[in-house]
Amino acid sequence: MTRVVLLAYPGVDELDLFGAYAVLAKAVDARITAARPQVTGSAGILFAATDGLSVAADADALVVPGGRGARDAAADPELLHVLRAAGSRGTAVFSVCSGALLVAAAGLAAGRRLAVHRNKRTLLAGYPVGEVVTGLVRDGQLRSVGGDRQASVKAVDIAFRVLAEFAPDTVDAVSARTEILPGRVPS
């Protein structure tokens, strides 16, 4: 079964994390991983991570949500190590909104198109990024969503993108079960 690891950190946006998780958990082995067993999200929700960071080594895909804590998380050596290791293994990395800061800090966006929240673009200035774009984009092993306003939720769109790539036979069933149509399509 496909294993998808969602990276949690202090100040992670609950909608980015749990929006993606709610879709993914209906079809694949979805795990929330963090450096510590308990995490406080950006809206103050305290939750337990299902696994430690080591499970990312066996992931088929890694989802990096955004949040108010993304800037601090982009300076966390443990999280950057997980991302760099995933990049060197060729693991598909999916970022949501300001999760792009972690991806860029790990060096995974060098020479690549990267979407990020429109208010966080200036924070990418110190990192090697090929081109900052909007919408849902795929560039090599990197997929990212952000910078635009749509009727759909970014985290849900990235989760459906994960399913489309790793478990395409589940997309229609998950869509029917959740009564949600996949929104953005990658450019």
TIVO-2410 file (N, C-alpha, C; in nm, 3 decimals):
# residues 187
REC num residu      c1      c2      c3 atome chaine
REC   1      M   0.084  -0.117   0.000     N      A
REC   1      M   0.000   0.000   0.000    CA      A
REC   1      M   0.089   0.125   0.000     C      A
REC   2      T   0.045   0.226  -0.067     N      A
REC   2      T   0.118   0.352  -0.074    CA      A
REC   2      T   0.125   0.416   0.065     C      A
REC   3      R   0.246   0.460   0.103     N      A
REC   3      R   0.263   0.529   0.231    CA      A
REC   3      R   0.289   0.677   0.203     C      A
REC   4      V   0.206   0.761   0.263     N      A
REC   4      V   0.220   0.906   0.252    CA      A
REC   4      V   0.243   0.962   0.392     C      A
REC   5      V   0.350   1.036   0.406     N      A
REC   5      V   0.385   1.095   0.535    CA      A
REC   5      V   0.359   1.245   0.528     C      A
REC   6      L   0.286   1.295   0.627     N      A
REC   6      L   0.257   1.438   0.640    CA      A
REC   6      L   0.343   1.493   0.752     C      A
REC   7      L   0.419   1.595   0.724     N      A
REC   7      L   0.514   1.652   0.819    CA      A
REC   7      L   0.446   1.758   0.905     C      A
REC   8      A   0.446   1.736   1.037     N      A
REC   8      A   0.388   1.833   1.130    CA      A
REC   8      A   0.500   1.900   1.208     C      A
REC   9      Y   0.475   2.023   1.250     N      A
REC   9      Y   0.573   2.101   1.326    CA      A
REC   9      Y   0.497   2.206   1.406     C      A
REC  10      P   0.557   2.264   1.510     N      A
REC  10      P   0.487   2.366   1.587    CA      A
REC  10      P   0.442   2.482   1.496     C      A
REC  11      G   0.316   2.516   1.505     N      A
REC  11      G   0.261   2.624   1.423    CA      A
REC  11      G   0.215   2.581   1.286     C      A
REC  12      V   0.207   2.449   1.261     N      A
REC  12      V   0.154   2.400   1.133    CA      A
REC  12      V   0.008   2.440   1.122     C      A
REC  13      D  -0.036   2.474   1.004     N      A
REC  13      D  -0.175   2.511   0.983    CA      A
REC  13      D  -0.262   2.385   0.988     C      A
REC  14      E  -0.360   2.385   1.075     N      A
REC  14      E  -0.444   2.266   1.091    CA      A
REC  14      E  -0.519   2.232   0.963     C      A
REC  15      L  -0.567   2.331   0.889     N      A
REC  15      L  -0.638   2.303   0.765    CA      A
REC  15      L  -0.544   2.239   0.663     C      A
REC  16      D  -0.423   2.291   0.652     N      A
REC  16      D  -0.326   2.233   0.558    CA      A
REC  16      D  -0.295   2.088   0.593     C      A
REC  17      L  -0.275   2.061   0.721     N      A
REC  17      L  -0.239   1.926   0.765    CA      A
REC  17      L  -0.357   1.830   0.762     C      A
REC  18      F  -0.464   1.866   0.832     N      A
REC  18      F  -0.576   1.773   0.845    CA      A
REC  18      F  -0.665   1.770   0.722     C      A
REC  19      G  -0.666   1.878   0.644     N      A
REC  19      G  -0.740   1.875   0.517    CA      A
REC  19      G  -0.682   1.770   0.424     C      A
REC  20      A  -0.549   1.769   0.414     N      A
REC  20      A  -0.483   1.668   0.331    CA      A
REC  20      A  -0.498   1.529   0.393     C      A
REC  21      Y  -0.478   1.519   0.523     N      A
REC  21      Y  -0.486   1.390   0.590    CA      A
REC  21      Y  -0.624   1.327   0.575     C      A
REC  22      A  -0.729   1.406   0.590     N      A
REC  22      A  -0.865   1.353   0.583    CA      A
REC  22      A  -0.894   1.288   0.448     C      A
REC  23      V  -0.840   1.343   0.342     N      A
REC  23      V  -0.857   1.284   0.208    CA      A
REC  23      V  -0.768   1.161   0.193     C      A
REC  24      L  -0.641   1.176   0.226     N      A
REC  24      L  -0.545   1.068   0.205    CA      A
REC  24      L  -0.575   0.943   0.287     C      A
REC  25      A  -0.617   0.961   0.412     N      A
REC  25      A  -0.640   0.847   0.500    CA      A
REC  25      A  -0.753   0.756   0.451     C      A
REC  26      K  -0.834   0.804   0.361     N      A
REC  26      K  -0.943   0.723   0.306    CA      A
REC  26      K  -0.894   0.625   0.199     C      A
REC  27      A  -0.766   0.641   0.155     N      A
REC  27      A  -0.722   0.559   0.043    CA      A
REC  27      A  -0.581   0.502   0.054     C      A
REC  28      V  -0.497   0.562   0.136     N      A
REC  28      V  -0.357   0.517   0.146    CA      A
REC  28      V  -0.317   0.509   0.293     C      A
REC  29      D  -0.198   0.459   0.318     N      A
REC  29      D  -0.142   0.457   0.453    CA      A
REC  29      D  -0.085   0.595   0.481     C      A
REC  30      A  -0.166   0.682   0.543     N      A
REC  30      A  -0.126   0.820   0.571    CA      A
REC  30      A  -0.080   0.830   0.716     C      A
REC  31      R   0.037   0.891   0.736     N      A
REC  31      R   0.094   0.905   0.869    CA      A
REC  31      R   0.130   1.049   0.895     C      A
REC  32      I   0.097   1.098   1.013     N      A
REC  32      I   0.140   1.231   1.054    CA      A
REC  32      I   0.265   1.212   1.139     C      A
REC  33      T   0.372   1.276   1.097     N      A
REC  33      T   0.500   1.261   1.164    CA      A
REC  33      T   0.549   1.396   1.215     C      A
REC  34      A   0.620   1.391   1.326     N      A
REC  34      A   0.675   1.514   1.385    CA      A
REC  34      A   0.798   1.479   1.467     C      A
REC  35      A   0.877   1.580   1.498     N      A
REC  35      A   0.997   1.560   1.577    CA      A
REC  35      A   0.962   1.526   1.722     C      A
REC  36      R   0.847   1.572   1.768     N      A
REC  36      R   0.803   1.546   1.905    CA      A
REC  36      R   0.663   1.484   1.902     C      A
REC  37      P   0.630   1.407   2.005     N      A
REC  37      P   0.501   1.335   2.004    CA      A
REC  37      P   0.378   1.424   2.001     C      A
REC  38      Q   0.389   1.546   2.057     N      A
REC  38      Q   0.275   1.636   2.056    CA      A
REC  38      Q   0.313   1.766   1.985     C      A
REC  39      V   0.217   1.818   1.912     N      A
REC  39      V   0.239   1.939   1.832    CA      A
REC  39      V   0.122   2.033   1.857     C      A
REC  40      T   0.153   2.162   1.865     N      A
REC  40      T   0.049   2.263   1.874    CA      A
REC  40      T   0.043   2.335   1.740     C      A
REC  41      G  -0.074   2.331   1.677     N      A
REC  41      G  -0.092   2.394   1.546    CA      A
REC  41      G  -0.105   2.544   1.557     C      A
REC  42      S  -0.114   2.609   1.442     N      A
REC  42      S  -0.118   2.756   1.438    CA      A
REC  42      S  -0.244   2.815   1.502     C      A
REC  43      A  -0.352   2.739   1.511     N      A
REC  43      A  -0.474   2.788   1.575    CA      A
REC  43      A  -0.483   2.742   1.720     C      A
REC  44      G  -0.376   2.681   1.769     N      A
REC  44      G  -0.371   2.642   1.910    CA      A
REC  44      G  -0.416   2.501   1.941     C      A
REC  45      I  -0.449   2.421   1.840     N      A
REC  45      I  -0.494   2.284   1.865    CA      A
REC  45      I  -0.373   2.197   1.897     C      A
REC  46      L  -0.379   2.126   2.009     N      A
REC  46      L  -0.274   2.034   2.051    CA      A
REC  46      L  -0.313   1.895   2.001     C      A
REC  47      F  -0.223   1.830   1.929     N      A
REC  47      F  -0.253   1.696   1.878    CA      A
REC  47      F  -0.129   1.609   1.886     C      A
REC  48      A  -0.150   1.478   1.880     N      A
REC  48      A  -0.040   1.382   1.883    CA      A
REC  48      A  -0.005   1.341   1.741     C      A
REC  49      A   0.124   1.337   1.713     N      A
REC  49      A   0.171   1.285   1.584    CA      A
REC  49      A   0.163   1.133   1.592     C      A
REC  50      T   0.125   1.070   1.483     N      A
REC  50      T   0.113   0.924   1.485    CA      A
REC  50      T   0.249   0.856   1.483     C      A
REC  51      D   0.352   0.924   1.434     N      A
REC  51      D   0.485   0.864   1.421    CA      A
REC  51      D   0.593   0.969   1.436     C      A
REC  52      G   0.714   0.922   1.462     N      A
REC  52      G   0.831   1.008   1.464    CA      A
REC  52      G   0.881   1.031   1.322     C      A
REC  53      L   0.980   1.115   1.308     N      A
REC  53      L   1.031   1.153   1.177    CA      A
REC  53      L   1.090   1.037   1.098     C      A
REC  54      S   1.132   0.931   1.165     N      A
REC  54      S   1.196   0.819   1.096    CA      A
REC  54      S   1.105   0.751   0.993     C      A
REC  55      V   0.973   0.759   1.008     N      A
REC  55      V   0.884   0.693   0.911    CA      A
REC  55      V   0.892   0.758   0.773     C      A
REC  56      A   0.943   0.879   0.767     N      A
REC  56      A   0.955   0.946   0.638    CA      A
REC  56      A   1.051   0.871   0.544     C      A
REC  57      A   1.141   0.794   0.601     N      A
REC  57      A   1.238   0.719   0.519    CA      A
REC  57      A   1.169   0.614   0.431     C      A
REC  58      D   1.052   0.569   0.471     N      A
REC  58      D   0.979   0.467   0.393    CA      A
REC  58      D   0.863   0.525   0.313     C      A
REC  59      A   0.855   0.655   0.304     N      A
REC  59      A   0.741   0.719   0.237    CA      A
REC  59      A   0.754   0.714   0.086     C      A
REC  60      D   0.641   0.694   0.021     N      A
REC  60      D   0.633   0.709  -0.124    CA      A
REC  60      D   0.617   0.856  -0.160     C      A
REC  61      A   0.550   0.929  -0.070     N      A
REC  61      A   0.527   1.072  -0.089    CA      A
REC  61      A   0.534   1.140   0.046     C      A
REC  62      L   0.584   1.264   0.045     N      A
REC  62      L   0.595   1.344   0.166    CA      A
REC  62      L   0.518   1.473   0.144     C      A
REC  63      V   0.423   1.503   0.234     N      A
REC  63      V   0.343   1.625   0.226    CA      A
REC  63      V   0.392   1.723   0.332     C      A
REC  64      V   0.420   1.846   0.288     N      A
REC  64      V   0.471   1.951   0.377    CA      A
REC  64      V   0.366   2.063   0.384     C      A
REC  65      P   0.283   2.064   0.489     N      A
REC  65      P   0.182   2.169   0.504    CA      A
REC  65      P   0.247   2.302   0.541     C      A
REC  66      G   0.173   2.408   0.522     N      A
REC  66      G   0.219   2.540   0.563    CA      A
REC  66      G   0.171   2.574   0.703     C      A
REC  67      G   0.187   2.699   0.739     N      A
REC  67      G   0.140   2.745   0.869    CA      A
REC  67      G   0.226   2.858   0.921     C      A
REC  68      R   0.178   2.919   1.027     N      A
REC  68      R   0.252   3.031   1.088    CA      A
REC  68      R   0.391   2.988   1.134     C      A
REC  69      G   0.407   2.862   1.166     N      A
REC  69      G   0.536   2.812   1.213    CA      A
REC  69      G   0.631   2.771   1.102     C      A
REC  70      A   0.593   2.789   0.977     N      A
REC  70      A   0.676   2.742   0.865    CA      A
REC  70      A   0.813   2.810   0.862     C      A
REC  71      R   0.816   2.937   0.892     N      A
REC  71      R   0.944   3.009   0.889    CA      A
REC  71      R   1.042   2.950   0.991     C      A
REC  72      D   0.994   2.926   1.113     N      A
REC  72      D   1.080   2.864   1.215    CA      A
REC  72      D   1.115   2.720   1.177     C      A
REC  73      A   1.017   2.648   1.125     N      A
REC  73      A   1.041   2.509   1.085    CA      A
REC  73      A   1.145   2.500   0.974     C      A
REC  74      A   1.152   2.602   0.891     N      A
REC  74      A   1.250   2.604   0.781    CA      A
REC  74      A   1.393   2.620   0.833     C      A
REC  75      A   1.408   2.646   0.961     N      A
REC  75      A   1.541   2.656   1.022    CA      A
REC  75      A   1.570   2.536   1.113     C      A
REC  76      D   1.479   2.439   1.117     N      A
REC  76      D   1.495   2.323   1.204    CA      A
REC  76      D   1.580   2.217   1.134     C      A
REC  77      P   1.699   2.187   1.184     N      A
REC  77      P   1.788   2.092   1.117    CA      A
REC  77      P   1.728   1.952   1.102     C      A
REC  78      E   1.647   1.907   1.200     N      A
REC  78      E   1.586   1.774   1.191    CA      A
REC  78      E   1.488   1.766   1.073     C      A
REC  79      L   1.405   1.869   1.059     N      A
REC  79      L   1.307   1.870   0.950    CA      A
REC  79      L   1.376   1.882   0.815     C      A
REC  80      L   1.478   1.967   0.809     N      A
REC  80      L   1.552   1.983   0.682    CA      A
REC  80      L   1.623   1.855   0.644     C      A
REC  81      H   1.674   1.782   0.743     N      A
REC  81      H   1.738   1.653   0.715    CA      A
REC  81      H   1.638   1.555   0.653     C      A
REC  82      V   1.518   1.550   0.710     N      A
REC  82      V   1.413   1.461   0.657    CA      A
REC  82      V   1.383   1.496   0.511     C      A
REC  83      L   1.369   1.626   0.484     N      A
REC  83      L   1.339   1.669   0.347    CA      A
REC  83      L   1.454   1.641   0.251     C      A
REC  84      R   1.575   1.669   0.293     N      A
REC  84      R   1.691   1.641   0.206    CA      A
REC  84      R   1.705   1.493   0.177     C      A
REC  85      A   1.685   1.411   0.279     N      A
REC  85      A   1.692   1.266   0.260    CA      A
REC  85      A   1.584   1.219   0.163     C      A
REC  86      A   1.464   1.273   0.177     N      A
REC  86      A   1.355   1.238   0.083    CA      A
REC  86      A   1.395   1.280  -0.059     C      A
REC  87      G   1.450   1.399  -0.072     N      A
REC  87      G   1.493   1.447  -0.202    CA      A
REC  87      G   1.599   1.358  -0.264     C      A
REC  88      S   1.695   1.314  -0.184     N      A
REC  88      S   1.803   1.230  -0.238    CA      A
REC  88      S   1.753   1.091  -0.275     C      A
REC  89      R   1.647   1.043  -0.210     N      A
REC  89      R   1.588   0.913  -0.245    CA      A
REC  89      R   1.496   0.923  -0.366     C      A
REC  90      G   1.463   1.045  -0.407     N      A
REC  90      G   1.369   1.061  -0.518    CA      A
REC  90      G   1.224   1.057  -0.476     C      A
REC  91      T   1.198   1.069  -0.347     N      A
REC  91      T   1.062   1.070  -0.295    CA      A
REC  91      T   0.987   1.193  -0.349     C      A
REC  92      A   0.864   1.174  -0.388     N      A
REC  92      A   0.782   1.286  -0.433    CA      A
REC  92      A   0.749   1.373  -0.312     C      A
REC  93      V   0.771   1.504  -0.327     N      A
REC  93      V   0.746   1.599  -0.218    CA      A
REC  93      V   0.635   1.694  -0.263     C      A
REC  94      F   0.534   1.707  -0.178     N      A
REC  94      F   0.417   1.790  -0.205    CA      A
REC  94      F   0.410   1.898  -0.098     C      A
REC  95      S   0.414   2.025  -0.138     N      A
REC  95      S   0.404   2.131  -0.037    CA      A
REC  95      S   0.275   2.210  -0.056     C      A
REC  96      V   0.223   2.254   0.057     N      A
REC  96      V   0.101   2.333   0.061    CA      A
REC  96      V   0.136   2.471   0.113     C      A
REC  97      C   0.105   2.573   0.036     N      A
REC  97      C   0.113   2.711   0.082    CA      A
REC  97      C   0.253   2.746   0.133     C      A
REC  98      S   0.265   2.788   0.259     N      A
REC  98      S   0.395   2.827   0.311    CA      A
REC  98      S   0.483   2.708   0.348     C      A
REC  99      G   0.435   2.586   0.330     N      A
REC  99      G   0.521   2.469   0.343    CA      A
REC  99      G   0.635   2.475   0.242     C      A
REC 100      A   0.616   2.556   0.138     N      A
REC 100      A   0.721   2.577   0.038    CA      A
REC 100      A   0.848   2.633   0.100     C      A
REC 101      L   0.837   2.704   0.213     N      A
REC 101      L   0.956   2.758   0.279    CA      A
REC 101      L   1.048   2.645   0.326     C      A
REC 102      L   0.991   2.538   0.378     N      A
REC 102      L   1.071   2.424   0.423    CA      A
REC 102      L   1.137   2.355   0.304     C      A
REC 103      V   1.060   2.339   0.197     N      A
REC 103      V   1.111   2.275   0.076    CA      A
REC 103      V   1.228   2.355   0.020     C      A
REC 104      A   1.212   2.486   0.015     N      A
REC 104      A   1.318   2.573  -0.037    CA      A
REC 104      A   1.439   2.572   0.056     C      A
REC 105      A   1.417   2.576   0.187     N      A
REC 105      A   1.527   2.576   0.283    CA      A
REC 105      A   1.608   2.447   0.275     C      A
REC 106      A   1.543   2.338   0.239     N      A
REC 106      A   1.612   2.210   0.224    CA      A
REC 106      A   1.688   2.200   0.091     C      A
REC 107      G   1.670   2.299   0.005     N      A
REC 107      G   1.739   2.300  -0.124    CA      A
REC 107      G   1.668   2.222  -0.233     C      A
REC 108      L   1.546   2.178  -0.208     N      A
REC 108      L   1.473   2.096  -0.306    CA      A
REC 108      L   1.411   2.178  -0.419     C      A
REC 109      A   1.409   2.310  -0.405     N      A
REC 109      A   1.345   2.394  -0.506    CA      A
REC 109      A   1.446   2.461  -0.600     C      A
REC 110      A   1.572   2.428  -0.584     N      A
REC 110      A   1.675   2.488  -0.670    CA      A
REC 110      A   1.648   2.455  -0.816     C      A
REC 111      G   1.633   2.559  -0.897     N      A
REC 111      G   1.606   2.540  -1.039    CA      A
REC 111      G   1.466   2.492  -1.071     C      A
REC 112      R   1.377   2.490  -0.974     N      A
REC 112      R   1.241   2.439  -0.995    CA      A
REC 112      R   1.137   2.548  -0.975     C      A
REC 113      R   1.019   2.525  -1.035     N      A
REC 113      R   0.904   2.612  -1.011    CA      A
REC 113      R   0.844   2.574  -0.877     C      A
REC 114      L   0.807   2.675  -0.799     N      A
REC 114      L   0.754   2.651  -0.666    CA      A
REC 114      L   0.641   2.749  -0.639     C      A
REC 115      A   0.527   2.697  -0.596     N      A
REC 115      A   0.413   2.781  -0.558    CA      A
REC 115      A   0.416   2.800  -0.407     C      A
REC 116      V   0.382   2.921  -0.363     N      A
REC 116      V   0.383   2.955  -0.221    CA      A
REC 116      V   0.272   3.058  -0.197     C      A
REC 117      H   0.230   3.068  -0.073     N      A
REC 117      H   0.131   3.170  -0.035    CA      A
REC 117      H   0.179   3.306  -0.082     C      A
REC 118      R   0.089   3.386  -0.137     N      A
REC 118      R   0.129   3.514  -0.195    CA      A
REC 118      R   0.194   3.608  -0.095     C      A
REC 119      N   0.158   3.597   0.033     N      A
REC 119      N   0.218   3.684   0.134    CA      A
REC 119      N   0.353   3.632   0.186     C      A
REC 120      K   0.395   3.517   0.140     N      A
REC 120      K   0.520   3.457   0.187    CA      A
REC 120      K   0.630   3.458   0.080     C      A
REC 121      R   0.601   3.512  -0.035     N      A
REC 121      R   0.697   3.511  -0.146    CA      A
REC 121      R   0.831   3.575  -0.109     C      A
REC 122      T   0.828   3.685  -0.036     N      A
REC 122      T   0.953   3.752  -0.002    CA      A
REC 122      T   1.041   3.667   0.088     C      A
REC 123      L   0.982   3.574   0.164     N      A
REC 123      L   1.059   3.487   0.252    CA      A
REC 123      L   1.142   3.385   0.175     C      A
REC 124      L   1.111   3.367   0.048     N      A
REC 124      L   1.188   3.274  -0.035    CA      A
REC 124      L   1.316   3.337  -0.090     C      A
REC 125      A   1.332   3.467  -0.071     N      A
REC 125      A   1.445   3.540  -0.131    CA      A
REC 125      A   1.581   3.481  -0.096     C      A
REC 126      G   1.599   3.428   0.021     N      A
REC 126      G   1.729   3.375   0.061    CA      A
REC 126      G   1.755   3.231   0.020     C      A
REC 127      Y   1.662   3.171  -0.051     N      A
REC 127      Y   1.675   3.030  -0.088    CA      A
REC 127      Y   1.686   3.013  -0.240     C      A
REC 128      P   1.752   2.907  -0.283     N      A
REC 128      P   1.760   2.883  -0.427    CA      A
REC 128      P   1.628   2.828  -0.481     C      A
REC 129      V   1.556   2.909  -0.554     N      A
REC 129      V   1.429   2.869  -0.615    CA      A
REC 129      V   1.435   2.909  -0.761     C      A
REC 130      G   1.395   2.819  -0.849     N      A
REC 130      G   1.397   2.850  -0.991    CA      A
REC 130      G   1.301   2.963  -1.026     C      A
REC 131      E   1.174   2.941  -1.000     N      A
REC 131      E   1.071   3.040  -1.034    CA      A
REC 131      E   0.956   3.027  -0.934     C      A
REC 132      V   0.911   3.139  -0.879     N      A
REC 132      V   0.797   3.139  -0.788    CA      A
REC 132      V   0.672   3.161  -0.872     C      A
REC 133      V   0.576   3.068  -0.860     N      A
REC 133      V   0.456   3.070  -0.942    CA      A
REC 133      V   0.333   3.058  -0.853     C      A
REC 134      T   0.215   3.054  -0.914     N      A
REC 134      T   0.091   3.038  -0.840    CA      A
REC 134      T   0.016   2.915  -0.893     C      A
REC 135      G  -0.076   2.867  -0.812     N      A
REC 135      G  -0.159   2.754  -0.852    CA      A
REC 135      G  -0.101   2.623  -0.801     C      A
REC 136      L  -0.130   2.516  -0.872     N      A
REC 136      L  -0.078   2.382  -0.843    CA      A
REC 136      L   0.020   2.347  -0.953     C      A
REC 137      V   0.145   2.326  -0.915     N      A
REC 137      V   0.249   2.299  -1.015    CA      A
REC 137      V   0.323   2.170  -0.982     C      A
REC 138      R   0.372   2.108  -1.087     N      A
REC 138      R   0.457   1.991  -1.073    CA      A
REC 138      R   0.585   2.020  -1.149     C      A
REC 139      D   0.697   2.002  -1.080     N      A
REC 139      D   0.827   2.021  -1.142    CA      A
REC 139      D   0.919   1.913  -1.088     C      A
REC 140      G   0.942   1.810  -1.169     N      A
REC 140      G   1.023   1.697  -1.124    CA      A
REC 140      G   0.955   1.626  -1.009     C      A
REC 141      Q   1.031   1.599  -0.903     N      A
REC 141      Q   0.974   1.528  -0.788    CA      A
REC 141      Q   0.899   1.621  -0.693     C      A
REC 142      L   0.894   1.750  -0.728     N      A
REC 142      L   0.831   1.850  -0.642    CA      A
REC 142      L   0.696   1.893  -0.698     C      A
REC 143      R   0.595   1.894  -0.609     N      A
REC 143      R   0.463   1.947  -0.642    CA      A
REC 143      R   0.432   2.049  -0.533     C      A
REC 144      S   0.373   2.161  -0.573     N      A
REC 144      S   0.341   2.264  -0.474    CA      A
REC 144      S   0.213   2.336  -0.514     C      A
REC 145      V   0.147   2.392  -0.414     N      A
REC 145      V   0.024   2.466  -0.438    CA      A
REC 145      V   0.024   2.590  -0.350     C      A
REC 146      G  -0.019   2.703  -0.409     N      A
REC 146      G  -0.028   2.825  -0.331    CA      A
REC 146      G  -0.031   2.948  -0.419     C      A
REC 147      G  -0.054   3.062  -0.355     N      A
REC 147      G  -0.047   3.190  -0.423    CA      A
REC 147      G  -0.170   3.233  -0.498     C      A
REC 148      D  -0.274   3.152  -0.499     N      A
REC 148      D  -0.396   3.190  -0.570    CA      A
REC 148      D  -0.518   3.165  -0.483     C      A
REC 149      R  -0.630   3.227  -0.522     N      A
REC 149      R  -0.756   3.206  -0.453    CA      A
REC 149      R  -0.847   3.126  -0.545     C      A
REC 150      Q  -0.898   3.019  -0.491     N      A
REC 150      Q  -0.988   2.933  -0.567    CA      A
REC 150      Q  -1.102   2.890  -0.476     C      A
REC 151      A  -1.201   2.828  -0.536     N      A
REC 151      A  -1.314   2.776  -0.458    CA      A
REC 151      A  -1.275   2.649  -0.383     C      A
REC 152      S  -1.165   2.587  -0.420     N      A
REC 152      S  -1.123   2.464  -0.355    CA      A
REC 152      S  -1.016   2.493  -0.249     C      A
REC 153      V  -0.994   2.396  -0.162     N      A
REC 153      V  -0.896   2.407  -0.054    CA      A
REC 153      V  -0.763   2.351  -0.102     C      A
REC 154      K  -0.656   2.426  -0.084     N      A
REC 154      K  -0.524   2.386  -0.134    CA      A
REC 154      K  -0.482   2.248  -0.082     C      A
REC 155      A  -0.500   2.224   0.046     N      A
REC 155      A  -0.458   2.098   0.105    CA      A
REC 155      A  -0.535   1.980   0.046     C      A
REC 156      V  -0.662   2.000   0.020     N      A
REC 156      V  -0.744   1.895  -0.040    CA      A
REC 156      V  -0.700   1.872  -0.185     C      A
REC 157      D  -0.671   1.979  -0.255     N      A
REC 157      D  -0.624   1.965  -0.393    CA      A
REC 157      D  -0.491   1.890  -0.400     C      A
REC 158      I  -0.400   1.919  -0.308     N      A
REC 158      I  -0.271   1.849  -0.310    CA      A
REC 158      I  -0.291   1.702  -0.274     C      A
REC 159      A  -0.385   1.675  -0.183     N      A
REC 159      A  -0.412   1.536  -0.146    CA      A
REC 159      A  -0.469   1.459  -0.265     C      A
REC 160      F  -0.560   1.520  -0.339     N      A
REC 160      F  -0.612   1.452  -0.458    CA      A
REC 160      F  -0.502   1.434  -0.562     C      A
REC 161      R  -0.406   1.526  -0.567     N      A
REC 161      R  -0.292   1.512  -0.658    CA      A
REC 161      R  -0.207   1.391  -0.618     C      A
REC 162      V  -0.185   1.374  -0.488     N      A
REC 162      V  -0.112   1.256  -0.439    CA      A
REC 162      V  -0.185   1.129  -0.484     C      A
REC 163      L  -0.316   1.127  -0.462     N      A
REC 163      L  -0.394   1.008  -0.502    CA      A
REC 163      L  -0.388   0.986  -0.652     C      A
REC 164      A  -0.397   1.092  -0.731     N      A
REC 164      A  -0.393   1.079  -0.877    CA      A
REC 164      A  -0.262   1.017  -0.923     C      A
REC 165      E  -0.155   1.045  -0.852     N      A
REC 165      E  -0.024   0.992  -0.892    CA      A
REC 165      E   0.008   0.856  -0.833     C      A
REC 166      F  -0.037   0.829  -0.711     N      A
REC 166      F   0.004   0.706  -0.643    CA      A
REC 166      F  -0.107   0.603  -0.627     C      A
REC 167      A  -0.230   0.645  -0.633     N      A
REC 167      A  -0.343   0.552  -0.618    CA      A
REC 167      A  -0.458   0.601  -0.704     C      A
REC 168      P  -0.436   0.613  -0.837     N      A
REC 168      P  -0.537   0.674  -0.924    CA      A
REC 168      P  -0.672   0.604  -0.923     C      A
REC 169      D  -0.672   0.476  -0.895     N      A
REC 169      D  -0.798   0.402  -0.891    CA      A
REC 169      D  -0.884   0.440  -0.771     C      A
REC 170      T  -0.831   0.517  -0.677     N      A
REC 170      T  -0.907   0.557  -0.558    CA      A
REC 170      T  -0.969   0.696  -0.567     C      A
REC 171      V  -0.928   0.775  -0.665     N      A
REC 171      V  -0.972   0.915  -0.672    CA      A
REC 171      V  -1.124   0.926  -0.679     C      A
REC 172      D  -1.188   0.854  -0.768     N      A
REC 172      D  -1.334   0.864  -0.781    CA      A
REC 172      D  -1.406   0.820  -0.655     C      A
REC 173      A  -1.359   0.712  -0.593     N      A
REC 173      A  -1.423   0.663  -0.470    CA      A
REC 173      A  -1.409   0.763  -0.356     C      A
REC 174      V  -1.289   0.821  -0.340     N      A
REC 174      V  -1.267   0.919  -0.233    CA      A
REC 174      V  -1.348   1.045  -0.261     C      A
REC 175      S  -1.353   1.085  -0.386     N      A
REC 175      S  -1.433   1.202  -0.424    CA      A
REC 175      S  -1.580   1.179  -0.391     C      A
REC 176      A  -1.631   1.062  -0.424     N      A
REC 176      A  -1.771   1.031  -0.396    CA      A
REC 176      A  -1.796   1.024  -0.245     C      A
REC 177      R  -1.705   0.962  -0.173     N      A
REC 177      R  -1.722   0.947  -0.028    CA      A
REC 177      R  -1.720   1.081   0.044     C      A
REC 178      T  -1.632   1.171   0.002     N      A
REC 178      T  -1.619   1.300   0.067    CA      A
REC 178      T  -1.710   1.406   0.008     C      A
REC 179      E  -1.771   1.374  -0.106     N      A
REC 179      E  -1.854   1.468  -0.182    CA      A
REC 179      E  -1.774   1.594  -0.217     C      A
REC 180      I  -1.648   1.573  -0.252     N      A
REC 180      I  -1.558   1.681  -0.294    CA      A
REC 180      I  -1.500   1.645  -0.430     C      A
REC 181      L  -1.504   1.740  -0.521     N      A
REC 181      L  -1.440   1.721  -0.650    CA      A
REC 181      L  -1.298   1.776  -0.643     C      A
REC 182      P  -1.200   1.705  -0.699     N      A
REC 182      P  -1.066   1.762  -0.704    CA      A
REC 182      P  -1.072   1.899  -0.774     C      A
REC 183      G  -1.003   1.998  -0.718     N      A
REC 183      G  -1.008   2.134  -0.769    CA      A
REC 183      G  -0.897   2.164  -0.869     C      A
REC 184      R  -0.791   2.227  -0.821     N      A
REC 184      R  -0.682   2.269  -0.908    CA      A
REC 184      R  -0.620   2.151  -0.981     C      A
REC 185      V  -0.574   2.177  -1.101     N      A
REC 185      V  -0.499   2.077  -1.177    CA      A
REC 185      V  -0.358   2.133  -1.198     C      A
REC 186      P  -0.259   2.046  -1.203     N      A
REC 186      P  -0.121   2.096  -1.213    CA      A
REC 186      P  -0.088   2.157  -1.349     C      A
REC 187      S   0.000   2.256  -1.344     N      A
REC 187      S   0.049   2.314  -1.469    CA      A
REC 187      S   0.192   2.272  -1.490     C      A
***
